[in-house]
């Protein structure tokens, strides 16, 4: 299982915003430059993050983005879910009733992968942006 660029970039950008922004608006170009991320990709991500209530935008010469909530209140798992990058470890479609094998049955390793997914979600839900900024992540 690999976390996609959408998820990694969103987390990197929001950590940068929390760390360097300190409540003042930051331009996406600053974040893109510091984190070596493509600006066009960040623009798309921040549109979604603004719609989901993670960031607020300010227009004008000194405008940019700020966190819409305290860094301590934003969980890494929430960021991934907000941009549509869930941590899926099984091949089952949750909305399907046919299970892994397409026969209403689950594969022999389903519980293993589902357990791994639950552990990853629990780990990432236990970490806030502030935890990452203050290097409290183990």
Backbone as a chain_set.jsonl record, in Angstrom:
{"seq": "XXXXXXXXXXXXXXXXXXXXXXXXXXXXXXXXXXXXXXXXXXXXXXXXXXXXXXXXXXXXXXXXXXXXXXXXXXXXXXXXXXXXXXXXXXXXXXXXXXXXXXXXXXXXXXXXXXXXXXXXXXXXXXXXXXXXXXXXXX", "coords": {"N": [[0.826, -1.175, 0.0], [0.504, 2.193, -0.825], [0.724, 5.584, -0.081], [-0.763, 8.115, -1.9], [0.331, 10.889, -4.029], [-1.385, 13.051, -3.73], [-2.323, 12.875, -1.064], [0.108, 12.958, 0.406], [1.17, 15.459, -0.421], [-0.839, 17.243, 0.414], [-0.749, 16.951, 3.217], [1.927, 17.713, 3.694], [1.84, 20.402, 2.817], [-0.067, 21.553, 4.554], [1.17, 21.179, 7.023], [3.393, 22.808, 6.633], [2.062, 25.281, 6.389], [0.955, 25.486, 8.965], [3.291, 25.54, 10.508], [4.967, 27.647, 9.488], [3.15, 29.698, 9.02], [1.814, 30.634, 11.36], [-0.631, 31.893, 11.991], [-0.716, 34.058, 10.239], [-1.47, 35.002, 6.854], [-0.26, 32.895, 4.243], [1.261, 32.745, 1.078], [0.605, 30.467, -1.571], [2.739, 30.076, -3.267], [4.971, 30.408, -1.646], [4.803, 28.184, 0.058], [4.93, 26.142, -1.842], [7.492, 26.53, -2.859], [9.172, 26.157, -0.57], [8.576, 23.474, 0.067], [9.076, 22.132, -2.243], [6.999, 21.596, -4.156], [4.601, 21.264, -6.803], [3.042, 24.222, -7.885], [0.587, 24.387, -9.256], [-0.66, 22.02, -8.585], [-0.916, 22.345, -5.837], [-2.736, 24.464, -5.779], [-5.091, 23.223, -6.64], [-5.443, 21.342, -4.562], [-5.733, 23.06, -2.328], [-8.063, 24.381, -2.93], [-9.946, 22.363, -2.526], [-9.381, 21.819, 0.177], [-10.107, 24.238, 1.335], [-12.84, 24.267, 0.789], [-13.598, 22.158, 2.414], [-13.193, 23.177, 4.91], [-10.673, 23.386, 6.148], [-8.762, 25.304, 5.598], [-8.568, 28.893, 5.293], [-9.011, 31.594, 3.034], [-7.415, 34.665, 2.122], [-7.746, 37.585, 0.328], [-5.817, 39.796, -1.803], [-2.853, 41.928, -1.708], [-1.273, 41.158, 0.522], [-2.356, 38.742, 0.962], [-3.354, 35.257, 1.18], [-3.255, 31.973, 2.503], [-4.601, 30.713, 5.563], [-4.774, 28.561, 8.432], [-7.954, 27.237, 9.122], [-8.77, 26.188, 11.441], [-7.444, 25.44, 14.699], [-4.117, 24.143, 14.774], [-3.736, 21.991, 16.461], [-6.184, 20.805, 16.464], [-6.563, 19.615, 14.03], [-6.479, 16.616, 12.478], [-4.289, 14.231, 10.97], [-5.427, 12.077, 9.613], [-7.93, 13.146, 8.984], [-7.313, 15.059, 7.07], [-6.447, 13.486, 4.912], [-8.802, 12.077, 4.343], [-10.459, 14.228, 3.642], [-9.474, 15.133, 1.205], [-9.989, 13.048, -0.38], [-8.422, 10.734, -0.247], [-8.454, 7.997, 1.01], [-7.229, 5.543, 3.355], [-6.896, 2.663, 2.093], [-6.649, -0.752, 2.471], [-7.621, -3.173, 1.796], [-8.97, -5.048, -0.963], [-11.613, -4.906, -1.319], [-14.641, -3.358, -2.291], [-16.249, -1.092, -0.417], [-18.909, -0.38, -0.731], [-19.977, -2.452, -2.069], [-21.696, -5.582, -2.075], [-20.526, -7.935, -2.631], [-18.067, -8.739, -1.622], [-14.481, -9.54, -1.322], [-13.906, -11.501, -3.217], [-15.875, -11.418, -5.075], [-18.002, -13.058, -4.772], [-19.722, -12.883, -2.642], [-18.085, -13.547, -0.596], [-15.176, -13.267, 1.499], [-11.675, -12.817, 0.98], [-9.022, -14.973, 2.175], [-7.089, -13.464, 3.474], [-8.324, -11.155, 4.216], [-9.052, -10.166, 6.829], [-6.527, -9.671, 7.904], [-5.525, -7.541, 6.265], [-7.546, -5.66, 6.65], [-7.268, -5.204, 9.377], [-4.721, -4.039, 9.409], [-5.291, -1.675, 8.022], [-7.037, -0.478, 9.852], [-5.277, -0.032, 11.995], [-3.488, 1.795, 10.833], [-5.217, 3.94, 10.342], [-5.979, 4.564, 12.961], [-3.483, 5.333, 14.02], [-2.83, 7.62, 12.41], [-5.01, 9.197, 13.009], [-4.497, 9.835, 15.559], [-2.587, 11.789, 15.449], [-1.863, 15.177, 15.227], [-1.669, 18.241, 13.274], [-0.162, 20.022, 14.773], [1.315, 18.253, 16.334], [3.086, 17.211, 14.443], [4.44, 19.527, 13.616], [5.715, 20.221, 15.998], [7.349, 18.142, 16.315], [6.509, 15.803, 17.66], [5.973, 13.287, 16.854], [6.083, 9.817, 16.711]], "CA": [[0.0, 0.0, 0.0], [1.278, 3.412, -0.93], [-0.044, 6.813, 0.014], [-0.588, 8.856, -3.14], [0.892, 12.233, -3.957], [-2.409, 13.956, -3.231], [-2.292, 12.821, 0.39], [1.404, 13.444, 0.909], [1.302, 16.888, -0.687], [-1.774, 17.973, 1.27], [-0.213, 16.948, 4.583], [3.138, 18.545, 3.696], [1.468, 21.808, 2.677], [-0.737, 22.027, 5.77], [2.19, 21.256, 8.073], [4.143, 24.023, 6.329], [1.197, 26.406, 6.732], [0.868, 25.556, 10.43], [4.608, 25.834, 11.069], [5.474, 28.948, 9.065], [2.1, 30.706, 8.976], [1.606, 31.199, 12.697], [-1.811, 32.743, 11.996], [-0.717, 35.052, 9.166], [-1.664, 34.357, 5.543], [0.901, 32.51, 3.436], [0.991, 32.497, -0.337], [0.914, 29.099, -1.99], [4.069, 30.042, -3.888], [5.945, 30.214, -0.564], [4.708, 26.781, 0.482], [5.413, 25.326, -2.959], [8.948, 26.665, -2.938], [9.805, 25.511, 0.589], [8.338, 22.031, 0.082], [9.359, 21.605, -3.593], [5.747, 21.048, -4.662], [4.089, 22.026, -7.944], [2.045, 25.211, -7.488], [-0.725, 24.079, -9.845], [-1.213, 20.926, -7.788], [-1.315, 22.924, -4.551], [-3.943, 25.255, -5.992], [-6.213, 22.274, -6.67], [-5.614, 20.792, -3.215], [-6.211, 24.081, -1.403], [-9.472, 24.625, -3.245], [-10.697, 21.331, -1.818], [-9.171, 22.003, 1.621], [-10.912, 25.398, 1.739], [-14.238, 23.833, 0.762], [-13.815, 21.244, 3.543], [-13.047, 23.906, 6.169], [-9.348, 23.255, 6.761], [-8.036, 26.557, 5.414], [-9.331, 30.079, 4.89], [-8.207, 32.401, 2.114], [-7.466, 36.114, 2.221], [-7.362, 38.183, -0.957], [-5.045, 41.031, -1.766], [-1.389, 41.919, -1.771], [-0.738, 40.394, 1.654], [-3.26, 37.615, 1.138], [-2.851, 33.895, 1.146], [-4.056, 31.002, 3.253], [-4.356, 30.443, 6.978], [-5.556, 27.434, 8.919], [-9.285, 27.63, 9.569], [-8.894, 25.659, 12.811], [-6.154, 25.308, 15.38], [-3.311, 23.01, 14.298], [-3.937, 20.883, 17.394], [-7.497, 20.201, 16.211], [-6.603, 19.002, 12.695], [-5.86, 15.289, 12.472], [-3.749, 13.834, 9.669], [-6.418, 11.218, 8.958], [-8.99, 14.009, 8.461], [-6.805, 15.69, 5.85], [-6.472, 12.471, 3.856], [-10.205, 11.827, 4.0], [-11.029, 15.425, 3.03], [-9.059, 15.276, -0.192], [-10.368, 11.843, -1.114], [-7.333, 9.761, -0.259], [-8.603, 7.114, 2.168], [-6.224, 4.498, 3.495], [-7.521, 1.381, 1.785], [-5.692, -1.853, 2.46], [-8.271, -4.354, 1.22], [-9.415, -4.81, -2.331], [-13.074, -4.863, -1.312], [-15.352, -2.097, -2.439], [-17.12, -1.056, 0.767], [-20.316, -0.242, -1.11], [-20.399, -3.674, -2.75], [-22.056, -6.685, -1.186], [-19.94, -9.171, -3.153], [-16.835, -9.1, -0.933], [-13.212, -9.525, -2.051], [-13.853, -12.494, -4.28], [-16.987, -11.239, -5.99], [-18.951, -14.163, -4.563], [-20.229, -12.662, -1.286], [-17.107, -14.089, 0.351], [-13.962, -12.47, 1.652], [-10.454, -13.605, 0.801], [-8.448, -15.484, 3.427], [-6.258, -12.456, 4.132], [-9.117, -9.942, 4.41], [-8.946, -9.674, 8.205], [-5.167, -9.15, 8.061], [-5.426, -6.229, 5.627], [-8.493, -4.76, 7.317], [-6.635, -4.85, 10.653], [-3.649, -3.094, 9.102], [-5.946, -0.407, 7.707], [-7.547, 0.099, 11.1], [-4.116, 0.442, 12.757], [-2.988, 3.004, 10.174], [-6.164, 5.022, 10.591], [-5.862, 4.922, 14.373], [-2.214, 6.046, 14.18], [-2.915, 8.933, 11.788], [-6.029, 9.973, 13.71], [-3.899, 10.255, 16.825], [-1.549, 12.784, 15.201], [-2.361, 16.466, 14.742], [-0.673, 19.082, 12.596], [0.723, 20.55, 15.818], [2.251, 17.184, 16.713], [4.128, 17.128, 13.409], [5.226, 20.765, 13.708], [6.512, 20.209, 17.226], [8.141, 16.901, 16.254], [6.057, 14.868, 18.691], [5.539, 12.085, 16.146], [6.971, 8.672, 16.92]], "C": [[0.87, 1.238, 0.0], [0.341, 4.608, -0.857], [0.261, 7.632, -1.233], [-0.043, 10.258, -2.926], [-0.117, 13.237, -3.412], [-2.365, 14.025, -1.701], [-1.012, 13.37, 0.976], [1.533, 14.95, 0.746], [0.372, 17.71, 0.216], [-1.25, 18.055, 2.699], [1.021, 17.843, 4.659], [2.787, 20.031, 3.666], [0.804, 22.34, 3.943], [0.23, 22.089, 6.951], [3.021, 22.521, 7.871], [3.343, 25.259, 6.742], [1.089, 26.581, 8.247], [2.185, 26.032, 11.035], [5.071, 27.266, 10.757], [4.422, 30.054, 9.109], [1.875, 31.398, 10.291], [0.456, 32.207, 12.713], [-1.833, 33.822, 10.927], [-0.837, 34.343, 7.817], [-0.341, 34.073, 4.835], [0.45, 32.285, 2.006], [1.367, 31.062, -0.679], [2.285, 29.001, -2.636], [5.159, 29.829, -2.835], [5.986, 28.748, -0.139], [5.296, 25.876, -0.592], [6.934, 25.359, -3.042], [9.643, 25.942, -1.791], [9.713, 23.997, 0.528], [8.629, 21.355, -1.267], [8.136, 20.893, -4.171], [5.274, 21.888, -5.845], [2.938, 22.945, -7.528], [0.664, 24.881, -8.045], [-1.42, 22.96, -9.07], [-1.705, 21.454, -6.442], [-2.593, 23.749, -4.685], [-5.182, 24.358, -5.988], [-6.493, 21.721, -5.276], [-6.212, 21.822, -2.26], [-7.642, 24.493, -1.7], [-10.341, 23.627, -2.481], [-10.572, 21.503, -0.301], [-9.958, 23.204, 2.149], [-12.39, 25.017, 1.798], [-14.568, 22.941, 1.959], [-13.55, 21.895, 4.894], [-11.709, 23.762, 6.873], [-8.541, 24.546, 6.673], [-9.016, 27.664, 5.053], [-8.425, 30.904, 3.993], [-8.462, 33.882, 2.354], [-6.973, 36.673, 0.9], [-6.471, 39.399, -0.736], [-3.557, 40.807, -1.746], [-0.755, 41.071, -0.66], [-1.593, 39.159, 1.947], [-2.556, 36.278, 1.066], [-3.794, 33.002, 1.924], [-3.618, 30.94, 4.699], [-5.142, 29.182, 7.337], [-6.895, 27.951, 9.414], [-9.573, 27.135, 10.982], [-7.499, 25.615, 13.415], [-5.424, 24.057, 14.878], [-3.503, 21.781, 15.183], [-5.233, 20.129, 17.101], [-7.597, 19.51, 14.852], [-5.802, 17.717, 12.709], [-5.405, 14.926, 11.062], [-4.756, 12.966, 8.917], [-7.543, 12.04, 8.345], [-8.57, 14.674, 7.151], [-6.898, 14.713, 4.685], [-7.895, 12.184, 3.406], [-10.812, 13.004, 3.239], [-10.657, 15.56, 1.557], [-9.329, 14.015, -1.007], [-9.266, 10.825, -1.247], [-7.45, 8.87, 0.982], [-7.509, 6.049, 2.182], [-6.891, 3.147, 3.311], [-6.456, 0.291, 1.727], [-6.298, -3.138, 1.914], [-8.707, -4.03, -0.2], [-10.939, -4.77, -2.436], [-13.574, -3.445, -1.552], [-16.375, -2.064, -1.312], [-18.6, -0.951, 0.417], [-20.857, -1.494, -1.795], [-20.729, -4.769, -1.738], [-21.388, -7.996, -1.625], [-18.634, -9.566, -2.493], [-15.622, -9.104, -1.843], [-13.243, -10.393, -3.304], [-14.968, -12.361, -5.31], [-18.056, -12.305, -5.86], [-19.606, -14.079, -3.184], [-19.306, -13.244, -0.224], [-15.898, -13.162, 0.402], [-12.753, -13.387, 1.5], [-9.893, -14.009, 2.165], [-7.637, -14.436, 4.187], [-7.016, -11.162, 4.433], [-8.939, -9.358, 5.815], [-7.558, -9.081, 8.481], [-5.079, -7.732, 7.515], [-6.382, -5.219, 6.265], [-7.926, -4.298, 8.66], [-5.51, -3.849, 10.459], [-4.237, -1.713, 8.81], [-6.457, 0.286, 8.954], [-6.408, 0.665, 11.951], [-3.568, 1.733, 12.16], [-3.915, 4.181, 10.438], [-6.067, 5.497, 12.036], [-4.597, 5.74, 14.621], [-2.329, 7.474, 13.638], [-3.986, 9.81, 12.428], [-5.495, 10.494, 15.052], [-2.841, 11.334, 16.679], [-2.18, 14.051, 14.623], [-1.272, 17.188, 13.956], [0.325, 19.632, 13.61], [1.738, 19.504, 16.254], [3.403, 17.096, 15.719], [5.023, 18.353, 13.49], [6.168, 20.765, 14.897], [7.323, 18.939, 17.382], [7.831, 15.943, 17.393], [5.596, 13.56, 18.084], [6.57, 10.99, 16.334], [6.652, 7.622, 15.873]], "O": [[1.854, 1.32, 0.735], [-0.708, 4.629, -1.5], [1.426, 7.819, -1.581], [0.034, 10.749, -1.8], [0.259, 14.173, -2.707], [-2.368, 15.111, -1.123], [-1.037, 14.152, 1.927], [1.957, 15.642, 1.672], [0.768, 18.759, 0.722], [-1.303, 19.116, 3.32], [1.15, 18.644, 5.586], [3.37, 20.825, 4.403], [1.086, 23.463, 4.361], [0.108, 22.976, 7.796], [3.319, 23.227, 8.834], [3.881, 26.173, 7.368], [1.128, 27.705, 8.747], [2.189, 26.835, 11.968], [5.508, 27.997, 11.646], [4.771, 31.229, 9.223], [1.757, 32.622, 10.339], [0.547, 33.248, 13.364], [-2.871, 34.451, 10.72], [-0.362, 33.219, 7.657], [0.57, 34.9, 4.831], [-0.607, 31.707, 1.757], [2.329, 30.514, -0.14], [2.93, 27.955, -2.562], [6.154, 29.152, -3.096], [7.055, 28.154, 0.003], [6.061, 24.959, -0.295], [7.576, 24.334, -3.267], [10.597, 25.196, -2.013], [10.661, 23.303, 0.895], [8.446, 20.146, -1.41], [8.218, 19.748, -4.615], [5.521, 23.093, -5.886], [1.979, 22.502, -6.897], [-0.335, 25.081, -7.355], [-2.642, 22.97, -8.925], [-2.771, 21.065, -5.964], [-3.44, 23.728, -3.792], [-6.203, 24.706, -5.394], [-7.648, 21.641, -4.857], [-7.098, 21.495, -1.471], [-8.361, 24.915, -0.794], [-11.343, 23.998, -1.87], [-11.557, 21.347, 0.422], [-10.424, 23.185, 3.288], [-13.102, 25.391, 2.73], [-15.692, 22.965, 2.46], [-13.669, 21.234, 5.926], [-11.621, 23.993, 8.079], [-7.739, 24.849, 7.557], [-10.125, 27.417, 4.579], [-7.207, 30.912, 4.173], [-9.558, 34.295, 2.733], [-5.912, 36.287, 0.409], [-6.389, 39.948, 0.362], [-3.065, 39.679, -1.763], [0.207, 40.345, -0.909], [-1.552, 38.609, 3.047], [-1.338, 36.191, 0.913], [-4.996, 33.257, 1.988], [-2.44, 31.092, 5.024], [-6.064, 28.791, 6.621], [-6.957, 28.997, 10.059], [-10.503, 27.605, 11.637], [-6.499, 25.739, 12.707], [-6.053, 23.038, 14.594], [-3.438, 20.651, 14.697], [-5.365, 18.956, 17.447], [-8.613, 18.883, 14.555], [-4.59, 17.73, 12.926], [-6.062, 15.274, 10.081], [-4.914, 13.114, 7.705], [-8.064, 11.674, 7.291], [-9.38, 14.829, 6.238], [-7.368, 15.065, 3.603], [-8.157, 12.062, 2.209], [-11.588, 12.809, 2.303], [-11.452, 16.053, 0.757], [-8.948, 13.924, -2.174], [-9.183, 10.124, -2.256], [-6.637, 8.977, 1.9], [-6.942, 5.707, 1.145], [-7.393, 2.559, 4.269], [-5.47, 0.42, 1.002], [-5.575, -4.085, 1.604], [-8.797, -2.863, -0.581], [-11.485, -4.616, -3.528], [-12.995, -2.471, -1.072], [-17.268, -2.91, -1.256], [-19.451, -1.387, 1.191], [-22.054, -1.588, -2.069], [-20.11, -4.859, -0.679], [-21.66, -9.05, -1.05], [-18.123, -10.649, -2.779], [-15.717, -8.715, -3.008], [-12.662, -10.037, -4.329], [-15.006, -13.098, -6.296], [-18.915, -12.443, -6.73], [-19.999, -15.101, -2.623], [-19.711, -13.414, 0.926], [-15.638, -12.388, -0.519], [-12.799, -14.569, 1.843], [-10.264, -13.433, 3.188], [-7.513, -14.514, 5.41], [-6.412, -10.178, 4.86], [-8.699, -8.158, 5.955], [-7.437, -8.098, 9.212], [-4.619, -6.823, 8.206], [-6.042, -4.044, 6.399], [-8.085, -3.137, 9.038], [-5.357, -2.918, 11.25], [-3.732, -0.702, 9.299], [-6.323, 1.501, 9.095], [-6.558, 1.724, 12.561], [-3.222, 2.66, 12.892], [-3.458, 5.287, 10.724], [-6.071, 6.699, 12.3], [-4.633, 6.731, 15.35], [-1.969, 8.43, 14.326], [-3.882, 11.036, 12.393], [-5.999, 11.478, 15.594], [-2.252, 11.757, 17.674], [-2.934, 13.995, 13.652], [-0.106, 16.793, 13.975], [1.523, 19.697, 13.334], [2.896, 19.833, 16.515], [4.558, 16.927, 16.11], [6.246, 18.227, 13.439], [7.293, 21.256, 14.806], [7.909, 18.683, 18.434], [8.723, 15.357, 18.006], [4.891, 12.794, 18.74], [7.768, 11.2, 16.144], [7.278, 6.563, 15.852]]}, "num_chains": 1, "name": "protein.A"}
